[in-house]
């Protein structure tokens, strides 16, 4: 996890695509329950009709701006101390309210499986933690798992801010939750967790294009996938599923019983290995792993 000095400096999603908006609209991230970074300038942005005048009201002050010809607008709020809850009003031809806003410390939680794992997956181990969670000032926003090789998009496809209260804490990253709980209990400052983790991803997926300047093969793949015609051609050329599942190539999945069946018998186990198992040496686990790997 990396500390975000300014919440929106790293999370803002820019784009060169212009879209017409009839009403004032905010990105998914700026929604009810959001935590804004304390002691740092706070950018607030969105979309509206071309050249529409926008007024943002927050914490007793008004901030005015005007949308561009493309419909984009942005204001920057001054540094503020931790606190809340507050309500933000954005007014143009229509009015949008964002409620229950806190100002505190915001953390970006990124990575793969270890960061992805939710408390819900481990609800037996952490049953009491889920049942007794009561930290309304700890908030979690999960970035939807979507891809766009063509470049950054204007907005996220979904997502919402959730509080660490009882059952609502289940979707939280377990690592991020316990991290936030520890620092909250010490400092009592609101905590916002932006969870951008994606399980099973290689390091290349997290590397910006400029990081591959010495890897022409990867650059070629990136450029190809920016071409919509190329991507569509790959999709069309993909073999159609005929309804018949493929025969498993792993020998441990073939035969009458797969290796993970509770009554599966290890035929290749010698008698002396049997006695070692009965002695609790842990040989069974090692043997089963060996059988699986030998069939790959």
Residue pairs with C-beta under 8 A, 6 or more apart in sequence:
1 107
1 108
1 109
1 110
1 115
1 175
1 176
1 179
2 107
2 108
2 110
3 105
3 107
3 108
4 10
4 11
4 37
4 106
4 107
4 108
4 194
5 37
5 40
6 37
6 40
6 41
6 42
6 43
7 35
7 36
7 37
7 40
7 42
7 106
7 192
7 194
8 29
8 42
8 43
8 44
8 45
9 43
10 108
11 29
11 108
11 194
12 43
12 45
13 27
13 152
13 153
13 154
13 155
13 156
14 152
15 151
15 152
15 153
15 154
16 151
17 154
18 70
18 71
19 47
19 70
19 71
19 154
20 49
20 50
20 71
21 47
21 48
21 49
21 71
22 49
23 48
23 49
23 92
23 93
23 94
24 46
24 47
24 48
24 52
24 54
24 90
24 91
24 92
24 93
24 94
24 95
24 96
25 46
25 47
25 48
25 96
26 46
26 90
26 96
26 98
27 45
27 46
27 154
27 155
27 156
28 155
28 156
28 157
28 158
28 159
28 160
29 141
29 156
29 159
29 194
30 44
30 45
30 46
30 98
31 98
31 160
31 161
32 98
32 99
32 100
32 160
32 161
33 99
33 100
33 101
33 102
33 139
33 160
33 161
33 162
33 163
34 98
34 101
34 102
34 139
34 141
34 161
34 192
35 101
35 102
35 103
35 104
35 105
35 106
35 139
35 161
35 190
35 191
35 192
36 42
36 77
36 80
36 101
36 102
36 103
36 104
36 106
36 192
37 103
37 104
37 105
37 106
37 192
38 79
38 80
38 81
38 82
38 103
38 104
38 105
38 189
39 79
39 80
39 81
40 79
41 76
41 77
41 78
41 79
42 76
42 77
42 78
42 79
42 80
43 74
43 75
43 76
43 77
44 56
44 58
44 63
44 74
44 75
44 76
44 77
44 88
44 90
45 72
45 73
45 74
45 75
46 54
46 73
46 74
46 90
47 67
47 71
47 72
47 73
47 154
48 54
48 67
48 71
48 73
48 92
48 93
49 67
49 71
49 92
49 93
50 67
50 68
50 69
50 70
50 71
51 66
51 67
51 68
51 69
52 66
52 67
52 71
52 73
52 92
52 93
53 64
53 65
53 66
53 67
53 92
54 64
54 65
54 66
54 67
54 73
54 75
54 90
54 91
54 92
55 62
55 63
55 64
55 90
55 91
55 92
56 62
56 63
56 64
56 65
56 75
56 77
56 88
56 89
56 90
56 91
57 63
57 88
57 89
57 90
57 91
58 77
58 86
58 88
58 89
58 101
59 80
59 86
63 75
63 76
63 77
64 75
65 73
65 74
65 75
66 73
67 73
67 92
80 103
81 103
82 102
82 103
82 104
82 105
82 189
82 190
83 102
83 103
84 100
84 101
84 102
84 103
84 104
84 190
85 99
85 100
85 101
85 102
86 101
86 102
86 103
87 97
87 98
87 99
87 100
87 101
88 97
88 98
88 101
89 95
89 96
89 97
89 98
90 96
90 97
90 98
102 137
102 139
102 190
102 192
103 190
104 137
104 189
104 190
104 191
104 192
105 183
105 189
105 190
105 191
105 192
106 191
106 192
106 193
106 194
107 176
107 179
107 180
107 191
107 192
107 193
107 194
108 194
108 196
109 115
109 173
109 175
109 176
109 193
109 194
109 195
109 196
109 197
110 196
110 197
110 206
111 197
112 197
112 198
112 199
112 200
112 201
113 199
113 200
114 175
115 173
115 175
115 176
115 195
115 197
116 173
116 197
116 198
116 199
117 173
117 174
117 175
118 170
118 171
118 172
118 173
118 174
119 126
119 129
119 130
119 169
119 170
119 171
119 172
119 174
119 177
120 170
120 171
121 174
122 174
123 130
123 170
126 174
129 169
130 166
130 167
130 169
130 170
131 166
133 164
133 165
133 166
133 169
134 164
134 165
134 166
135 163
135 164
135 165
135 180
135 181
135 184
136 163
136 164
136 165
137 184
137 188
137 189
137 190
137 191
138 163
138 164
138 177
138 180
138 181
138 184
138 190
138 191
138 193
139 161
139 162
139 163
139 164
139 190
139 191
139 192
139 193
140 161
140 162
140 163
140 164
140 169
140 171
140 172
140 173
140 176
140 177
140 193
140 195
141 159
141 160
141 161
141 162
141 192
141 193
141 194
141 195
142 159
142 171
142 195
143 156
143 159
143 194
143 195
143 196
144 156
144 157
144 158
144 159
145 198
146 156
146 157
149 222
149 225
149 226
150 225
150 226
150 228
151 226
161 192
162 168
162 169
162 171
162 172
163 169
164 172
164 177
164 180
164 181
169 177
172 193
172 195
173 193
173 195
173 197
176 193
176 195
177 193
180 191
180 193
183 189
183 191
184 190
184 191
198 205
204 212
204 218
209 219
209 222
212 218
212 219
212 222
213 219
224 230
225 231
247 254
248 254
249 295
249 296
250 292
250 295
250 296
251 294
251 295
252 258
252 259
252 291
252 292
252 295
253 259
253 295
254 295
257 263
257 264
258 264
259 288
259 291
259 292
266 284
266 287
266 288
266 291
268 287
268 291
269 277
269 287
273 283
273 287
276 283
277 283
277 284
